[in-house]
Amino acid sequence: MLRRPITILALLALVSSGCSPRPIDFEASERSVFSQAGEDGVLEKIFERIEPTSRFAIEFGAGDGVENSNTRRLILEEDWGALLIEGDPDLAKKMTATYADRPKVKPLHAWVYPGNIELLFEENGVPADVDLLSIDIDSNDYYVWRAIRDYRPKVVIIEVNPLFPPPQRMVVDFHPMNYWDRTDYFGASLQSLYDLGKKKGYELVYHNKFGNNAFFVDGQYYDRFAIADNAPEKLFHANPLAAALLDRSPQGRDGVPFSPGNDVLHWDAFDIPKKFRFDR
């Protein structure tokens, strides 16, 4: 019986001998060094099965580059390079100061849109074989991932709106100035991200216990994880904090639960129309 972590060489030896790799207990592997909810440990396990090549990561929004960071452990402990993008000017300034002595890390203050994302990659020297992409912008996450075509990260971690459990599809209606206003209106459901990943050739391997992030791998690596069934219903975790605080179905400011056929329209101080989409 194998008792040590499977290295890439050991994994290849297993495959060549006709043996199958064992599934990873991702729940038990969760740990946070800098990440918010166990993501550091999950990524560590994923990269035991997928050999990094460029050792380069992209993260947006990256915040101050330290708190709740999905890339900082890789930068500090494994000497990865990174492009870290943050839209908030104060946080971006802190991030720039934090990595002033790390030439492999490029902090960038910018708003991310589907129309500019690959241009930002190109202008900032992102390698085409980037190893990790972390998407957490509390708004147009789905649309930005959908727009990435010329760059193919081996691993994608993307924020999930856990208030819409599988098989429910939900994506916020696109608006270029979408942002999180601390309501239920953000991001996309696990089912919608799963469907998008399938279209892009990615497979879901884990949804963390806190319910806020899904982990996808390029389909060519999926067999290395020995997952019997990666259907969203099998991997979904409800967000315990949200359940405790809300104890209700997701709803808008009028108090009416969101559901297909009831995509409630409401407005905020910036007059941004907000509408859930249940068709993707």
N, C-alpha and C positions, 0 to 999 in steps of 0.2 A: 504494500500500500504506500502511495506517495504521501509524505508528511511535510515536505518542504514546498514552498511556492514554485509553480511551474515557470521555469525560464523559457525564453524563446527557443533555445537549443534543445531543452528537454521536451518542449512541446513538439518540435519538428521530429524528434526521435520517436515520440509516441505515435505521431501520425504515420511515419514511415514503417513502424512496426505493426501497424494495423490496430493499435489501441486508440481509444478515444480519450480526450482530456476530460477531467472532472469539472462539473459546474462550479462556479465561484459563489460562495456565500457572501453576496454583496452586502446584505444587511449587517452581518457580523463584521464586515470590513470597513464599514463607515467610521471615519474619524476626521476630526477637524484640527488642522494645524493653524490655518488661516481662513479656511472656507467656513461657510455658514452652517451647513447641516450635513457633515459627513462626506462631502464631495472629495476632499483630499485623499481619503482612504480608498474610495471607489476608483478614482483615476489611477491611483497607484496600482491597483489590481488589474485594471484594464490594460495598462502599459506593460504588465508582465506577460500579456498574451499578444500584444501588438508592439513590435519593435519600433521605437521612434527612429526617424531618419534625419529630418532637419533639426529635431529638438527645438521646435519653434511653436509658440502658442499665440493665439489672438484672444483677447477678452474685451467685450464691451457689453454694458457699461462697467468699467473697471473700478469705479469709486475712487478711493484714495490710494488704491493699489495694495492695500494691506488688509483692511477689515473686510471680511466676507469674500476674499479673493480666491478664485479657483486656480490661479496660476502662480501665486507667490511661492508656494512650496517648491514647485518645479524650478522656478528661477533661482531660489536660494540654495536648495539642496541638490539640484541636479544640473545647475548651470545652463538652463534653457534660455533662449532668446524669446522675445515677445513683443507684440504690438498691443499696447494697452490704450483703449479709447474711452474717454469719459466726456459727457456733455456738460456737466456742471463745472463752471470755471474754477470755483474754490477747491473742489475735490481734485480737479485736474492739476492745479498748481501744487497741491500736496503730493500728488503722485509723481510729478516731475522732480520734485525735491528728493523724494524717497529713492528714486532710481538714478540720481545724478551720477553715481559712481558705477553704474552698470551699462557699459556700452552696447551690450547685446539687447537691451530693453529700450523700446521707443515709446515713451508716453505721448499721447496725443489728445489735445482738447478738440473735440468735434462732435457734432450731431450726426447720428447714423441714420441713413435712409436707404430704401431699396435701390434708389438711383445713384447713390454715391459710394456704396460700400466697397465694390471691387476697385473703384478708382482710389479710395483710401488705401486699400491693400497694395495696389501697384505703386502709388507714390511713396509708400513707406517700406518698400523692399520686402514684402511678405513672400516667402518661397511658395511655389505652386504646390509642393508636397507638405504643406503645413500639417503638424501632428495633431493639434488640438484647437478647436474653436469653442469658445464659451460665450453664449448669447444671453444677456440679462438686461434688457432695457425697459421692462415693465410696460410694454405697449405694442410696438410693431414687430416683435420678435419673429413671428411666423413669416411675415412678408419679407423681412431682411434675409432670413435663411433661404426662403424660396428664390430670392434674387441672386444668390451666390452660385455661379455656374463655372467660372474659369478656375476656381480654387476648390480643391477637394480635400478637406481635412479628414484624417483617419478617424478622429473621434470628435463628436459634437455633444456638448452639454448645453441644454436650452431650458429656459424657465417655463414652468407649467402653471396654468391656472387650475388648481386642484378642486375648485368648487364645482366643476363640471365633470363628474366621473364618466368613464367609458360605459356604454358606447356613445355617449353624447358628444357631438361635434360642436365646437364653439371657437370662433376667432373674432376678435374685436374688428369692427369695421375700420378699414384703413383711413387714416388722416395723417398727413405729414407731421403735424404737431401733436400727435398723441403722446400722452405722458401719464404716469400713474398718479391719480388724485386720491389715493388711499381708499378707494371703493373697490367693489368687486370687478370693476371694469379694467381688465388688463389681460394681455397675452392670448393664449390659446389653450384649449383642453388637450389632455394627453392623447385622446383619439385623433384629433385633428393633426397634431404633430406627428403621430405615428403614420397617418395616411400620407402626409407630406414627405416624411422620411422614406417611405416605400417608393414614392414616385421618384425620389432623388437617388435611390439605390442604397439607402441606409436601413439598418435594423436596430430596433430598440433592444437594449440589453438590461436596463435597470431604471426604476423610478424610485427616488430615495424616500426614506421613511417619513421625512418631514413633508414630502409631497410637492416640493417646489422646483425640482429639477429632474429632467429626463436625460438619459445617456444613450447616445446612438453611436454605432460603429459602421464604417464602410462595409457594405454587404460582403465583400471578399474575405473579411475577417470573422464573420459571424459564427462560422462553424467552430472556431477556436474556443467558444464560450459554452458549448454543450448545453444550450438552453432548450428544454423540451418544448416550450410553448411561450412565445414572447407577445402574445395577444395583450393589448392594453388592459383588458379585464383581469388578466393574471398578474400583471406587474404593478398595477395601480396601488398607490397608498394615499389615503385621505390625509389632508393636512390637519394634525391634531389641534394645533393652536387655533386655526380658523374654525374648526368644528366647535371648539369650546367657547370661542368668543361669539360666534354667529348663531350656532344652533338653529339654522334655518337654511332654506334654499337660497342661492344667490339672488340678489334683488337690487334694483336701482333705488334712486332717491325717493321714488314715489311709493316704495314698499311693496311693489308688485314683483313676484318672482319672474326671472327671465326664463323663457322656454320657447321652443319653436312656435312661431306664430305670434309671439309676444316679445318681439325684439324692441324693448322699450327705448324710446328716444329721449334723451335728456341733455342738458347743456351745463357748461361750467362757466367760470368767470371769463374765460378766453373765447367763449362762444364756439367751442369745438363740438360739433354734433357727435354723439356717442351712441353706437348701435352695435349689438351683438349680431354676428353672422352664424347661422346654424347650417349653412350649406357647403361647408368646406372643412 
